[in-house]
Amino acid sequence: MLSSFSYTSFAQGCNSSLLPSWKDGKSKTAIVDFVKQATNKESDKFVAVEDRIAVFDNDGTLWSEKPYYFQLVFAFDQIKAMATDHPEWKTQEPFKFVLEDDLKSVFAGGEKSLLEIVKATHSGMTVEEYQKAVGQWLQAAKDKRFNKAYTALTYKPMKEMLAYLQDNDFKTYIVSGGGVDFMRVWAPQAYNIPQEQIIGSALKYKYSYNDGKPTVVKLGEILTIDDKAGKVENIQHIIGKKPILAVGNSDGDQAMMQWATSQPHSMAMIVHHTDEAREWKYDRKSDVGHLDSALDEANKRDNWHLIDMKNEWCEIY
């Protein structure tokens, strides 16, 4: 299917020096107009530099998330790598399902099963040990459909948008349901966003000082789930300011977008996955990146914009 796809129609309107991977259209116009007004001191929509806060979801917004979240791919691979030290996993659910590549049964166990897998692969080690394992995995692992490294599946148009905002003195944050320590390994280089501006889900930490050596160990207990209302709560707790721009792709981002646009001169955008040939096509019926109520709200709000991936992006990756 990929080889037979024609890119001719996508070449039209893709020659601009500004946001070159975006076709001329509603979304590109909305971004440019928003930034111009926010940075124009003569405009009644001018926003002081210190208040130019933009928050972005990651999975499905800045990189792909199908057929399931890439962090879960890492967790499944880690279960297999750790299996020799855990012979009990051969008969213990949900680990036996991972070892048997029975992902249908893994996901049938729901959030409880996935949490067990995440705890087993993301805790009991120092932050440095964990992040070293993530880095090594990212260097070797490849997405099965595209045969590319997962870090090569970041969206070129969104990276251009981030750079455009950063060039205009916006402070950009990632506010994602993904693990914060997982994202901090690779996202700073991918998006030019420093580690301290990455907010995500996290396990609890424990600090120890033994024989003059300080360590921070990841525990198997939840500290925060950065999703839905949790995103707003973490924005308030960590950033301390209401963003003027929020960008997501699912109902998990809806609260964050509502929070950002509950003030004048604000905007929300939703990456709508409409391109089954170049990426994936999904929204209301998808388990991953479920977009339903936020889609309805976007169709009713003037300052919420749907980004049509198929018709508005010249390139995906």
N, C-alpha and C positions, 0 to 999 in steps of 0.2 A: 504493500500500500504506500509506503514511504517513497519507493523508487518511482512510482507512477504519478506522483503528485506534481501538478504544474505550478510553478511559482510566478508565472507571467503576470497574473493579476495583482500580485503583491508588489511588483516593482513600481506600480503607478503610485505617485504621491509619496515616494520614499527617498527623495534626493535632497532633502533639507539638511542644512548643517546643524540645525537645532533639533534635538531628539530624532536623529536620522532613522532609527528603527521603528518610528511611529508613522503611520500613514496620516496625511492631512485629514482631519476629521474632528468629531465632537470631543473625544478624550484629549487629544493633543491640544486642541484649542483651550479646553478647560484648564489644563495644567499651565500652559503658557500665560493665559489671562490671570489665573490665580496668583502666579508668582509675580507678574508685572504689577498687579495692583498691590500686593503685599509689600513690595519693595519700593514703590513710588511714593515719596514723601508728600507729593501733591494730591495723592488719592485719598478719599475718605475711607478707603479700605487698607491703608498703610498699616503695617504691623512692625513694631520695634524688633530689632534683631534678637533681643533676649527672649522674645515671645514667639519666634518662628520655630515652633516645635512640630515635627512631623513624625508620625509613628507608622511602622509597617509590620504587618504580619510576615512570616517567612514561608512556611509550607504552603504551596499553592499560590503565593503572592510574589515571592522573589525567586523561588525555584520550584521545580515540579514536586508532586506529592503522590503520584500514582505509580504502580498499582496500590502502594501503601507507603506511609511515611518512611523516608530514607533512614531515619534514626532507628526504626524498627528493623530494617534490613541489617543494620549494624548489630543490633541486639541479637537477632537470630544467628548471625554469623559468629558472634561471641559465644553463644550457647554451644555451638558446634566445636569451637576452639577450646572451650573449657570442659567439654564432656568427659575427657579422660580422667579428670580430677573429680568427677561426679558420676560414678557408675550408677548411682540410684536414679539418675535422670532417664535411663533407658526404659523405666517402667513408671515414672512419675509424671503426671500431667501438670502443666502443659508442656513440660520440657521434652517428653517423648514425642510429642507431635512435631516440635521443631526439628528434632533429630531425624524424624521420618519424612520431613518436608510435607507434612500434612497441614498446610496453612489454613485449610477450611476448618479443621478442628481447633486450631489455635485461636482463630478469630471467633469461633462459636463460643469459646469460653468468655468472651466479652472483656470488659475493662479489667476485671479481676485477674484473668489469666495474663493479659499483657503487662499488668503492673508487676506480677510475680517475675516475669521475664526481665523487665526493666530493672527491678531491684537486684536480681541475681547478677546482672551484667554491668550495672552502673554504681554499685556500692561496694564497701569493704576494701577500698583502696584510696590512696591519696588523690587529690585533684590532678596532680601532675601525672601520676600513673594512668589515670583514666584518660586524660587528654592525649597522652602519648599513644595509647591504644587506638583512640579515635583517629589520630593523625596517620598512623600506620595503615589502618583500614581504608581511609580515604585515598591513600596513594595506590592501593591495590585493587579496590573494589570497582566494579563497573555495573551500570544499569543494563539489565538484560535486553530491553527493547532497543535502546539507542546505541548500546555498546560504547558508552562514554562514561568517564568518571562522573560521580555524582556532582562534584563541584563544577563540572562543565554543563550541568543542566540548570544553571541560573539563567534568568530571563534577561536577555540583552536590553529590551526596551525599559525594563524596570531599573536596571543598573544605570541607564542613561538618565532616567527620571531622578534617581538618587543623586547622581553627579550634578544635574541641573539645579536641584534644590540646594545641595551643598555649596555650589558656586555662588548661590544667592543668599548665603548666610543662614540657611535653615539648619537646625540641629536635628539630625536624623537618628531615630531609634528603631531597633527591632523589638517588637513586642509579640512574642510567639508562644504557642503552646509547646513548642519543642524544648528540649533540655538546654538550659543556659550554658552549661559546661560543654555540651556537644557543639553548640553553635560558635562558642568563643574560640574554638580551634581553627576554624576556616573562614567564618563570616567577615571578620575584620578585613582580610585581604580581598575577599570577593566583593564587598560592598563599600569599602572605605568607611566603615563604621567601627569605632574603637570598642574594645571589650566592655568598658564600663557603660556603653550605650546599648548593650544587648540585654534584654529582659526576657526571661523564659521560665518554664517550669523547673523545679529544682527539688532534689532530695536534701534532707538536713545535713549539716556539717558538724564535725567535732574537732575542735582544736586541741592538740596535745603538745607538751614540751618535755621531751625525754632526752636526757644526756646532752642537753644543749642544742637539740634539734627540734625546731618547731615544725609541726605537720598539720594539715587540714585533711581529714578523712571524710569521704562521702558515706553517709549512713543509709540504711534501707528504710527510711521513713520519709514521708512526703513533707516538704517544707511549703511548697506552693504549686498549684496547678494554674498556669497562666492561660486561662481560656475563659471566654464569655465575660461574666462580671469580674472574674479574677483579673482580667487584663486592665480594666478600669482601676481596680483597687491597687494593682501594682504600679500603674502609671502615677497615681496619686502618691503612693508610698515612696517610689524611687525617683520619679521626675519632679513631682510636686507642682506641676503646672498642667493645665488643660492644653492638649495639642490643638493646633488649628487645622491640621491635616491628618486624616487617618486612612490607611489603605489596607484592604484585606481581600478575602475571596470567599468567605463562608459565614454561616450563622455564628460561628465562634468569634467572629470579629465585629458582630453587630453592635454589641454594647459599647465597644471602643469607638465605633463610628458615631453612635448616638451621643456619646460623651463629648467627642471632639466638636460635633456640629450643633451643640446646645448653646452656642455663642455666635455673635455676628462674625462675618468675614472668615468663614471656615468652610471646609470641604471634606467629603469622603469619596473614596473611589473603590470599586470592586472589580478585581480581575475575574472576568467571566470566561470560563474554559469552554470555548465553542469550537475548538480546532482539533478534530479527531485525527486529521492527517499528519499535522506537524507536531502535535502534542497529545492532548486528551480532550474529550468532550463529556462534560458532566455538570450537574447542579443539584436539582431537587431530590433525586433518587439515589444520590451517591452517599456511601458510608464515609468515605474520605472526602473532605472538603464540601460537606453538605451545605448547599446554598438554597434556602427556601424562604424563610421569613425576611431575611435581609434583602433578597431579590425583590420581594413584594414592596418592601419599604423603599428601596432604591427607585422603583418605578413611580413612587408618590412624592419623592423629595427632589426639589430643584437643585440642591447642592450635593446630592449623591449621584455619582456618575458610574455607569457600567462600562468597563473596558472590554470591548468585544475582541478577544484575542485573534480570532480568525480574520476579521475584516479590518482591524486597526493596527495590527503588528506586521511590519515588513519581514522581520525575522523573529524567531522565538529564542534561540540560544546564540 
